[in-house]
Amino acid sequence: MARNSEKAQSMLFRFREAQAADLGIIDAGRTRRPRVITEVDSIPSCEKWRGQVLKEVSRKVSKIQDPALSDYQIRDLNDEINKLMREKHMWEVQIRNLGGPNYMRGTGKMYDETGREVPGGGGGKGYKYFGRARELPGVKELFEAARQVRADNEKPLETRDDLRKAVDAKYYGYAPDEEDEALLAYEAAKEKEAFD
């Protein structure tokens, strides 16, 4: 069996490569992703590169769950994932600018284990922590502090009884002191004016 490096030097491989170049077929597996995203001006190629970034993000998010990784490796992986998420956002902006579908519209929100929305969790903004990166020593305190601030700022919801206490006859327009002589004379003049 020939090695890949030997196959790449064969005449058939070179012929196929030249033929694909003449037809304008780009093999995304062998070509590198463009660094300057704004130079790519076709929607299908932008979507292909965005898909490649998504596959990379998916691969790294599943890799960050590995219990054998050290804290430093987890931090590095989380940094790489955030970098890829920024790149994905830039591809989505380029696709939208070229007139393609708006992938940014449906970005979901991230929720913690209690079901509350994580600040900076969705929408492509800010630094996010994925998988085991949330359990790192410095990050855990960050989430605890944010949770504490949220709990302090939240006021309990008012009950229906509390809401009804503020509503009285004046709310419905039945207050006896509301109708003074000047107001009644003004209303009578306006009614007469409307009928004439």
Backbone as CSV, one residue per row, in Angstrom:
resi,resn,N_x,N_y,N_z,CA_x,CA_y,CA_z,C_x,C_y,C_z
1,MET,0.849,-1.179,0.000,0.000,0.000,0.000,0.888,1.233,0.000
2,ALA,0.582,2.158,-0.847,1.387,3.374,-0.959,1.014,4.356,0.147
3,ARG,1.997,5.123,0.555,1.753,6.158,1.564,1.055,7.350,0.917
4,ASN,0.446,8.187,1.768,-0.256,9.364,1.253,0.688,10.297,0.514
5,SER,1.908,10.445,1.037,2.868,11.335,0.371,3.239,10.798,-1.010
6,GLU,3.279,9.462,-1.153,3.581,8.867,-2.451,2.393,9.010,-3.401
7,LYS,1.177,8.871,-2.854,-0.016,9.026,-3.680,-0.121,10.445,-4.222
8,ALA,0.278,11.421,-3.417,0.186,12.822,-3.831,1.121,13.130,-4.985
9,GLN,2.158,12.329,-5.166,3.112,12.567,-6.246,2.750,11.808,-7.525
10,SER,1.734,10.948,-7.471,1.400,10.143,-8.646,0.815,11.016,-9.756
11,MET,0.951,10.525,-10.972,0.500,11.266,-12.144,-1.030,11.400,-12.151
12,LEU,-1.744,10.345,-11.759,-3.199,10.389,-11.733,-3.695,11.450,-10.740
13,PHE,-3.053,11.502,-9.570,-3.450,12.487,-8.558,-3.237,13.897,-9.077
14,ARG,-2.095,14.143,-9.709,-1.811,15.487,-10.239,-2.793,15.850,-11.352
15,PHE,-3.153,14.858,-12.191,-4.114,15.099,-13.260,-5.483,15.465,-12.679
16,ARG,-5.936,14.697,-11.680,-7.223,14.966,-11.035,-7.233,16.342,-10.367
17,GLU,-6.120,16.711,-9.759,-6.013,18.010,-9.097,-6.110,19.146,-10.113
18,ALA,-5.430,18.996,-11.252,-5.484,20.019,-12.304,-6.893,20.103,-12.889
19,GLN,-7.528,18.941,-13.067,-8.887,18.900,-13.594,-9.860,19.609,-12.642
20,ALA,-9.722,19.375,-11.339,-10.591,20.027,-10.349,-10.352,21.531,-10.333
21,ALA,-9.097,21.947,-10.502,-8.791,23.380,-10.526,-9.417,24.040,-11.750
22,ASP,-9.407,23.331,-12.901,-10.025,23.880,-14.111,-11.538,24.037,-13.947
23,LEU,-12.157,23.096,-13.241,-13.602,23.144,-13.037,-14.000,24.100,-11.911
24,GLY,-13.023,24.564,-11.162,-13.311,25.489,-10.060,-13.765,24.795,-8.797
25,ILE,-13.455,23.507,-8.673,-13.838,22.751,-7.478,-12.749,22.936,-6.426
26,ILE,-13.172,23.341,-5.232,-12.213,23.534,-4.138,-12.432,22.420,-3.135
27,ASP,-11.373,21.731,-2.795,-11.454,20.689,-1.783,-11.193,21.338,-0.426
28,ALA,-12.257,21.481,0.368,-12.140,22.177,1.658,-11.265,21.408,2.632
29,GLY,-11.154,20.106,2.430,-10.332,19.309,3.329,-8.855,19.616,3.200
30,ARG,-8.416,19.982,2.008,-6.984,20.216,1.790,-6.601,21.684,1.791
31,THR,-7.539,22.568,1.517,-7.187,23.985,1.495,-7.381,24.584,2.878
32,ARG,-6.589,25.574,3.180,-6.680,26.224,4.485,-7.793,27.261,4.472
33,ARG,-8.356,27.468,5.652,-9.403,28.482,5.800,-8.800,29.858,5.581
34,PRO,-9.474,30.726,4.827,-8.924,32.062,4.583,-8.857,32.872,5.874
35,ARG,-7.762,33.594,6.040,-7.583,34.423,7.230,-8.446,35.684,7.157
36,VAL,-8.482,36.303,5.975,-9.276,37.516,5.803,-10.652,37.097,5.278
37,ILE,-11.598,37.074,6.172,-12.928,36.554,5.855,-13.661,37.440,4.856
38,THR,-13.419,38.734,4.907,-14.146,39.657,4.029,-13.741,39.521,2.566
39,GLU,-12.641,38.828,2.285,-12.223,38.638,0.892,-12.994,37.520,0.201
40,VAL,-13.627,36.639,0.976,-14.420,35.557,0.388,-15.749,36.161,-0.052
41,ASP,-16.063,36.003,-1.357,-17.251,36.688,-1.860,-18.301,35.753,-2.455
42,SER,-18.286,34.493,-2.068,-19.362,33.603,-2.507,-20.014,32.981,-1.270
43,ILE,-21.331,32.976,-1.274,-22.083,32.488,-0.115,-21.831,30.995,0.142
44,PRO,-21.821,30.128,-0.891,-21.572,28.705,-0.612,-20.223,28.442,0.050
45,SER,-19.181,29.146,-0.396,-17.879,28.910,0.231,-17.860,29.453,1.658
46,CYS,-18.541,30.578,1.905,-18.631,31.102,3.278,-19.345,30.101,4.180
47,GLU,-20.425,29.510,3.657,-21.164,28.535,4.455,-20.337,27.277,4.701
48,LYS,-19.523,26.906,3.713,-18.668,25.733,3.874,-17.632,25.977,4.972
49,TRP,-17.009,27.165,4.955,-16.000,27.477,5.973,-16.653,27.617,7.351
50,ARG,-17.857,28.181,7.395,-18.570,28.290,8.670,-18.864,26.892,9.215
51,GLY,-19.268,25.992,8.330,-19.523,24.613,8.744,-18.276,23.939,9.276
52,GLN,-17.142,24.226,8.646,-15.883,23.653,9.123,-15.548,24.183,10.520
53,VAL,-15.793,25.471,10.749,-15.547,26.054,12.072,-16.469,25.406,13.102
54,LEU,-17.736,25.186,12.725,-18.680,24.551,13.644,-18.244,23.130,14.006
55,LYS,-17.726,22.385,13.021,-17.233,21.034,13.303,-16.070,21.077,14.279
56,GLU,-15.178,22.055,14.083,-14.040,22.198,14.987,-14.499,22.543,16.399
57,VAL,-15.472,23.449,16.499,-16.001,23.830,17.813,-16.605,22.605,18.488
58,SER,-17.385,21.841,17.735,-18.028,20.651,18.283,-16.992,19.648,18.782
59,ARG,-15.952,19.446,17.991,-14.892,18.515,18.367,-14.208,18.963,19.660
60,LYS,-13.937,20.264,19.761,-13.217,20.766,20.937,-14.108,20.816,22.171
61,VAL,-15.402,21.071,21.990,-16.311,21.071,23.140,-16.421,19.666,23.713
62,SER,-16.460,18.652,22.848,-16.501,17.287,23.373,-15.156,16.892,23.972
63,LYS,-14.067,17.446,23.460,-12.742,17.132,24.010,-12.542,17.781,25.376
64,ILE,-13.157,18.940,25.606,-12.961,19.652,26.872,-13.615,18.896,28.036
65,GLN,-14.519,17.952,27.731,-15.183,17.163,28.774,-14.286,16.054,29.321
66,ASP,-13.164,15.791,28.668,-12.280,14.690,29.046,-11.745,14.886,30.466
67,PRO,-11.990,13.932,31.369,-11.528,14.096,32.754,-10.009,14.011,32.909
68,ALA,-9.302,13.517,31.894,-7.851,13.379,31.993,-7.114,14.692,31.731
69,LEU,-7.814,15.721,31.262,-7.155,16.991,30.946,-6.813,17.761,32.212
70,SER,-5.675,18.450,32.173,-5.292,19.298,33.304,-5.998,20.646,33.193
71,ASP,-5.911,21.441,34.254,-6.550,22.764,34.254,-5.994,23.645,33.145
72,TYR,-4.689,23.563,32.913,-4.071,24.398,31.875,-4.578,24.013,30.488
73,GLN,-4.696,22.709,30.251,-5.203,22.254,28.957,-6.664,22.670,28.762
74,ILE,-7.431,22.622,29.843,-8.836,23.039,29.760,-8.923,24.519,29.431
75,ARG,-8.076,25.341,30.082,-8.081,26.785,29.806,-7.697,27.052,28.349
76,ASP,-6.671,26.338,27.863,-6.248,26.521,26.470,-7.362,26.126,25.500
77,LEU,-7.996,24.991,25.761,-9.094,24.543,24.898,-10.246,25.544,24.920
78,ASN,-10.561,26.074,26.099,-11.646,27.051,26.201,-11.301,28.317,25.423
79,ASP,-10.035,28.739,25.489,-9.603,29.906,24.712,-9.760,29.648,23.213
80,GLU,-9.355,28.444,22.777,-9.469,28.098,21.360,-10.937,28.070,20.918
81,ILE,-11.808,27.537,21.768,-13.232,27.485,21.425,-13.792,28.894,21.294
82,ASN,-13.427,29.786,22.214,-13.911,31.170,22.136,-13.397,31.858,20.882
83,LYS,-12.149,31.568,20.515,-11.582,32.132,19.287,-12.366,31.638,18.068
84,LEU,-12.691,30.347,18.068,-13.473,29.783,16.967,-14.890,30.352,16.939
85,MET,-15.460,30.617,18.097,-16.806,31.207,18.139,-16.798,32.617,17.550
86,ARG,-15.729,33.376,17.817,-15.617,34.708,17.204,-15.488,34.586,15.691
87,GLU,-14.693,33.593,15.243,-14.531,33.387,13.802,-15.860,32.979,13.162
88,LYS,-16.614,32.119,13.842,-17.932,31.709,13.342,-18.838,32.925,13.197
89,HIS,-18.795,33.808,14.182,-19.608,35.032,14.124,-19.203,35.886,12.921
90,MET,-17.899,35.977,12.660,-17.438,36.776,11.517,-17.896,36.151,10.202
91,TRP,-17.888,34.810,10.113,-18.395,34.154,8.899,-19.880,34.448,8.727
92,GLU,-20.636,34.438,9.838,-22.070,34.713,9.756,-22.333,36.146,9.310
93,VAL,-21.516,37.084,9.784,-21.659,38.481,9.356,-21.376,38.594,7.861
94,GLN,-20.325,37.900,7.392,-19.973,37.950,5.972,-21.083,37.338,5.118
95,ILE,-21.654,36.224,5.577,-22.748,35.589,4.830,-23.934,36.541,4.739
96,ARG,-24.251,37.196,5.844,-25.377,38.143,5.838,-25.082,39.334,4.929
97,ASN,-23.829,39.819,4.942,-23.465,40.953,4.089,-23.540,40.604,2.607
98,LEU,-23.299,39.332,2.279,-23.373,38.902,0.880,-24.812,38.639,0.438
99,GLY,-25.751,38.715,1.367,-27.154,38.508,1.018,-27.649,37.106,1.305
100,GLY,-26.910,36.356,2.079,-27.321,35.001,2.425,-28.213,34.978,3.650
101,PRO,-28.481,33.774,4.167,-29.355,33.662,5.344,-28.712,34.269,6.587
102,ASN,-29.552,34.749,7.495,-29.066,35.363,8.722,-29.003,34.296,9.812
103,TYR,-27.817,33.735,10.035,-27.643,32.701,11.048,-27.589,33.286,12.453
104,MET,-27.379,34.587,12.568,-27.242,35.208,13.888,-28.595,35.445,14.540
105,ARG,-29.650,35.404,13.773,-30.976,35.715,14.291,-31.405,34.723,15.363
106,GLY,-31.135,33.469,15.173,-31.652,32.438,16.072,-30.676,31.976,17.128
107,THR,-29.747,32.819,17.539,-28.783,32.372,18.540,-29.489,32.168,19.865
108,GLY,-29.292,31.004,20.438,-29.960,30.670,21.684,-29.273,31.261,22.898
109,LYS,-29.960,31.178,24.009,-29.402,31.662,25.264,-28.869,30.472,26.036
110,MET,-27.869,30.724,26.863,-27.309,29.655,27.682,-27.913,29.738,29.077
111,TYR,-28.200,28.563,29.657,-28.801,28.495,30.982,-27.923,27.650,31.889
112,ASP,-27.909,27.984,33.185,-27.148,27.182,34.132,-27.987,25.988,34.577
113,GLU,-27.467,25.220,35.550,-28.145,23.989,35.944,-29.487,24.235,36.625
114,THR,-29.714,25.447,37.150,-30.997,25.745,37.788,-32.022,26.282,36.804
115,GLY,-31.625,26.501,35.558,-32.555,26.975,34.546,-32.562,28.475,34.365
116,ARG,-31.649,29.174,35.025,-31.580,30.626,34.866,-30.612,30.969,33.753
117,GLU,-30.872,32.095,33.114,-30.032,32.518,31.995,-28.660,32.945,32.499
118,VAL,-27.613,32.460,31.820,-26.247,32.820,32.182,-25.935,34.166,31.548
119,PRO,-25.423,35.141,32.326,-25.113,36.441,31.720,-24.022,36.299,30.673
120,GLY,-24.215,36.918,29.524,-23.249,36.808,28.433,-23.253,35.432,27.810
121,GLY,-24.321,34.682,28.004,-24.364,33.296,27.557,-24.640,33.113,26.086
122,GLY,-25.399,33.912,25.458,-25.752,33.691,24.071,-25.553,34.912,23.232
123,GLY,-25.688,34.755,21.878,-25.632,35.881,20.999,-24.295,36.223,20.448
124,GLY,-23.273,35.422,20.762,-21.965,35.673,20.198,-21.188,36.781,20.846
125,LYS,-21.596,37.262,21.997,-20.897,38.354,22.654,-20.213,37.832,23.906
126,GLY,-19.037,38.338,24.171,-18.377,38.044,25.430,-17.656,36.711,25.445
127,TYR,-16.963,36.473,26.546,-16.183,35.262,26.747,-17.060,34.228,27.428
128,LYS,-17.071,33.001,26.903,-17.908,31.950,27.461,-17.034,30.833,28.009
129,TYR,-17.591,30.097,28.936,-16.903,28.945,29.507,-17.686,27.700,29.132
130,PHE,-16.990,26.718,28.558,-17.630,25.514,28.054,-17.231,24.314,28.905
131,GLY,-18.175,23.416,29.139,-17.898,22.142,29.776,-17.211,22.252,31.118
132,ARG,-16.070,21.564,31.234,-15.342,21.536,32.502,-14.672,22.857,32.825
133,ALA,-14.630,23.780,31.877,-14.026,25.090,32.146,-14.847,25.853,33.180
134,ARG,-16.132,25.528,33.312,-16.969,26.187,34.325,-16.587,25.762,35.732
135,GLU,-15.912,24.615,35.852,-15.551,24.089,37.165,-14.139,24.470,37.585
136,LEU,-13.443,25.258,36.781,-12.090,25.686,37.142,-12.144,26.596,38.364
137,PRO,-11.061,26.618,39.168,-11.081,27.369,40.431,-11.484,28.839,40.306
138,GLY,-10.888,29.619,39.436,-11.219,31.038,39.335,-12.587,31.284,38.724
139,VAL,-12.987,30.394,37.837,-14.244,30.564,37.106,-15.436,30.238,38.004
140,LYS,-15.273,29.226,38.838,-16.360,28.829,39.730,-16.756,29.987,40.646
141,GLU,-15.754,30.710,41.169,-16.040,31.861,42.035,-16.747,32.968,41.253
142,LEU,-16.358,33.131,39.981,-17.018,34.133,39.133,-18.511,33.846,39.008
143,PHE,-18.843,32.593,38.718,-20.242,32.220,38.564,-20.996,32.345,39.883
144,GLU,-20.335,31.982,40.991,-20.982,32.103,42.300,-21.267,33.565,42.629
145,ALA,-20.300,34.461,42.337,-20.487,35.892,42.609,-21.623,36.452,41.754
146,ALA,-21.670,36.065,40.477,-22.738,36.542,39.590,-24.094,36.031,40.065
147,ARG,-24.132,34.786,40.522,-25.382,34.211,41.015,-25.837,34.943,42.283
148,GLN,-24.873,35.287,43.153,-25.200,35.990,44.395,-25.746,37.387,44.109
149,VAL,-25.106,38.098,43.165,-25.565,39.443,42.798,-26.973,39.376,42.221
150,ARG,-27.224,38.378,41.365,-28.552,38.212,40.783,-29.593,37.929,41.856
151,ALA,-29.227,37.095,42.833,-30.166,36.755,43.900,-30.458,37.977,44.769
152,ASP,-29.453,38.828,45.003,-29.656,40.036,45.804,-30.535,41.046,45.078
153,ASN,-30.383,41.139,43.764,-31.128,42.134,42.989,-32.568,41.727,42.711
154,GLU,-32.840,40.443,42.779,-34.189,39.983,42.463,-35.126,40.274,43.622
155,LYS,-36.219,40.947,43.331,-37.238,41.156,44.358,-38.301,40.086,44.163
156,PRO,-38.959,39.690,45.228,-39.987,38.653,45.071,-41.149,39.181,44.238
157,LEU,-41.749,38.305,43.489,-42.881,38.692,42.647,-44.082,39.054,43.516
158,GLU,-44.819,40.068,43.083,-46.001,40.481,43.832,-47.132,39.491,43.578
159,THR,-47.890,39.220,44.626,-49.033,38.322,44.477,-50.218,39.114,43.940
160,ARG,-51.260,38.413,43.559,-52.454,39.091,43.042,-53.099,39.968,44.110
161,ASP,-53.042,39.499,45.354,-53.625,40.306,46.433,-52.882,41.629,46.583
162,ASP,-51.537,41.579,46.466,-50.755,42.818,46.564,-51.110,43.770,45.429
163,LEU,-51.326,43.231,44.241,-51.673,44.075,43.103,-53.066,44.683,43.263
164,ARG,-53.997,43.928,43.832,-55.365,44.428,43.999,-55.455,45.514,45.066
165,LYS,-54.538,45.498,46.024,-54.573,46.505,47.087,-54.378,47.909,46.531
166,ALA,-53.593,48.032,45.473,-53.324,49.348,44.894,-54.489,49.843,44.040
167,VAL,-55.403,48.958,43.659,-56.527,49.321,42.796,-57.738,49.654,43.668
168,ASP,-58.265,50.851,43.489,-59.466,51.240,44.226,-60.488,51.825,43.248
169,ALA,-61.520,52.466,43.755,-62.591,53.008,42.908,-62.075,54.104,41.990
170,LYS,-61.077,54.838,42.445,-60.521,55.927,41.635,-59.910,55.368,40.339
171,TYR,-59.338,54.154,40.431,-58.731,53.516,39.261,-59.772,53.310,38.161
172,TYR,-60.991,52.951,38.557,-62.053,52.690,37.593,-62.858,53.941,37.236
173,GLY,-62.527,55.091,37.818,-63.195,56.340,37.483,-64.433,56.626,38.301
174,TYR,-64.558,56.013,39.470,-65.727,56.224,40.318,-65.411,57.061,41.554
175,ALA,-64.380,57.834,41.526,-64.021,58.625,42.703,-64.952,59.829,42.810
176,PRO,-65.530,60.065,43.975,-66.475,61.185,44.120,-65.792,62.549,44.027
177,ASP,-64.554,62.668,44.449,-63.881,63.971,44.432,-63.281,64.294,43.066
178,GLU,-63.413,63.378,42.131,-62.800,63.570,40.823,-63.580,64.574,39.970
179,GLU,-64.877,64.606,40.127,-65.716,65.458,39.279,-65.974,66.802,39.968
180,ASP,-65.199,67.796,39.653,-65.453,69.130,40.200,-66.257,69.941,39.183
181,GLU,-66.719,71.114,39.583,-67.610,71.932,38.742,-66.948,72.378,37.440
182,ALA,-65.666,72.729,37.503,-64.969,73.213,36.305,-64.865,72.104,35.261
183,LEU,-64.561,70.893,35.718,-64.434,69.757,34.807,-65.787,69.417,34.178
184,LEU,-66.840,69.410,34.978,-68.169,69.101,34.448,-68.620,70.139,33.427
185,ALA,-68.340,71.428,33.679,-68.710,72.489,32.729,-67.932,72.337,31.425
186,TYR,-66.656,71.983,31.529,-65.808,71.795,30.343,-66.318,70.620,29.510
187,GLU,-66.648,69.502,30.187,-67.152,68.323,29.477,-68.489,68.620,28.793
188,ALA,-69.368,69.367,29.462,-70.672,69.712,28.878,-70.494,70.582,27.645
189,ALA,-69.549,71.521,27.695,-69.286,72.390,26.541,-68.753,71.570,25.373
190,LYS,-67.870,70.625,25.642,-67.293,69.788,24.579,-68.349,68.862,23.973
191,GLU,-69.221,68.320,24.808,-70.290,67.455,24.297,-71.233,68.240,23.386
192,LYS,-71.597,69.452,23.821,-72.491,70.300,23.023,-71.835,70.659,21.695
193,GLU,-70.518,70.923,21.755,-69.746,71.277,20.552,-69.687,70.090,19.589
194,ALA,-69.595,68.895,20.127,-69.503,67.695,19.292,-70.823,67.408,18.583
195,PHE,-71.959,67.674,19.230,-73.262,67.414,18.630,-73.651,68.473,17.609
196,ASP,-73.122,69.678,17.722,-73.489,70.769,16.804,-72.717,70.721,15.542
